[in-house]
Amino acid sequence: MKLMIASDIHGSAKYCKELLEAYEKEKADRLLLLGDILYHGPRNDLPEGYDPRQVIALLNEKKDEIFAVRGNCEAEVDQAVLEFPVLADYALLPLQKRMIYVTHGHIYNRDHLPPMKAGDILLHGHTHIPACEEFDGFVYMNPGSVAIPKNGTPRGYMILENETFIWKTLDGEAYRTFA
C-alpha cells in the first residue's frame, strides 16, 4: 500500500488542489491528513487561496480514500461538513515491528510522548517544519505544511511505501528519505 501523508492545509483551496494533483500523480492508495484542514488559526496569516468551502468540496470528493486526525484548529462543526472522520486525536498504524503513532502534534509531540516502545515512530504535523529525527530509541517524523510552511521549508508531503518514507515538495521532487 502506498500512503500519502500531509498536514496543515489551513483552508487553502490553492494548495489543497496542488496536494490532490500530487496525490493523483503519486497513485497513492490513501491520503492521511494530520489535522488543521479548514482553518488558519489565530497565530497564522490567511494562506494563499484561503477558501475552506472549496477545500471541503475538494476533499469530500476523495472521502473514501482519506483518513485524518484532529488538529488544534478542528472543531465539531468541521465534522458536520467533512464526509470523512476528522475528530480522532490519534491513530496507530503497524509497520512491521514498529508502531506509527499518528497525531497532529499539539498534544503529543517529541517533548510530550505518547506511550511508545523503542523503535516506534511518532508522526505529526503542527510545527509546519519537515522533520526526521531519532530521539531516545524512537523516530519523530513530520511532513511539514501544505499551505503555511515555516523556517524556509518547502510546501510538501510524505509518501510511505514499502517501509520507506520519502519527503517531497508539492511538485513531487524528493528531498529526503528514511528507510
N, C-alpha and C positions, 0 to 999 in steps of 0.2 A: 504494500500500500504506500502510495505517495501522499504525504501530508504537507499542505502549505500552512505556515504559521505566521500570523500578522497581529499587530496591536495598534491601538491608538489612532483610529480613523478620525475621531473627533468631529464627525458630521461633515467632512469634506467630500462632496459628491465627485469633485475632480479626481482626487486621489483614490477614492473608492472605485471609480471606473477603471483607473490605471491598475489597481490591485486585481480587479476581476479580469481584466485583459491578460495580466500576467498569469493568473490562475488558469485561464484557458490555454495559454501558450505552454505552461508547465505540464498540462494534462494531469493535474493533481486529482486525487480521488476525493479528498475532503479539505475543507478550509477551517482551521482552528483560529478563532478570534480571541485575543487575550484582553478584551474589555475596552472601555472608553470608545464606544462605537458611534454614538449620535451627538454628543455634546462636547463643547470645547472646555468647559470647566472655568472656574473663576481665575485660575493662575495662567491661563493660556490666551493669547490673542486668537481672534477668529482665523481659522485656517483658510487658505485659498479655496474658493469654490464651496464655501460653507452652505449646505442645503440638506439638513437632516431628513426632510421628507423624501428627497431623491435617494439618499442613502438607504432609507427604509425600503423604497421600491426596488432598488438595485439588489439589495441583499435578500429580500423576500423571494426574488426570482430564483435564488440558489438555496432556499430554506432546507431542502433535503440533503444538502452537501455541507452545511455549516454546523459546527458546534462551537459554543462560546462559554467563557466565564465572565463574571460580573466585574466591571471596573469601578473605580470610585466615582465615575460620572454617570453610571447607570442607575435607573430608578424603576419602580414598579410600572410606571406609565410606559416605559420603553418596551416592556414585555407585552403590553396591550397592543402595540403596533408592529413589533417584530414577530414573525411567524416561526421562529426557532428559539429554544430556551436561551436566556441571557442572564439569569439571576443566580446561577450556582457560583459559590465563592471559589471553588476549585474543582479539578478533575484529576484522576490518576490514570496514567497510560503506561502499561507494561512495555518494556523494551528489553527483550531477552532477560538478563539477570538484573537489570536496572529497573527502577520505577521512575517515571517522569511525573513530578508534582507540578501541575499546571495551575496557575493563578494569575491575577492581574499584577500583584506586587505591592499594593498599598497596605495590605495586612501582613501577609507572609512575604519575606524577601531574604536576601542573604544576611541581613542583620537580625532578622527575626524568623528563624527557620521553622517550618512545619516539621512533623515527625518524619525523619528521613534516615535511611541506612547508608552506610559507606557505599559509594559508587552511584547513588541516586542522582537524578538531575532535577534542579529547581528551574522551572521555565516560567518567566513572567515578563510583562511589558512594564508600563507605568513610568519608567525613567526616561523613555524616548531615546535611549542610547543603546546601540547593539552591544552585546557582551557575550563572552565565553571565557569563564574563569573557573579555575579549580580552587576550592576552599575546603580545608579540613575534611577531606575524603568525599566531598560531593562536588558536582559541577553546577555552576549557575550560568544560565543562558537567557538572552533577551534578543528578540528580533529587531528592536528599535521601534521607530514610529513610521506609520504610513504617511501621516499628514503633517506632523509637527516634530521633525527630528531636532535633536539638541546637540550641542557641542560640535557642530560642523559635520555631523554624521549624515549618511545618505538616507533618503526615504527608502524603505525596503521591507523585506520579509525573509522568512527562513523556509527551507524545504527539508523535510525529514523523509529519507528513503534509504532502505537497506542499512539501517543503523548509522547513517551518516547525515549530519546536519550541515546545510550549506546556507550561508547568509548571502542574499542577493539584493541588488538595487531594484527599484521598480521597473527598470529597463531590462532586468534579467541578468545583469552582469554579476557573476560570483566574485565575492571578495574575501570570503573566509570559509573554512571547512573544519569540522570536528567529527572524527570517526571513533 
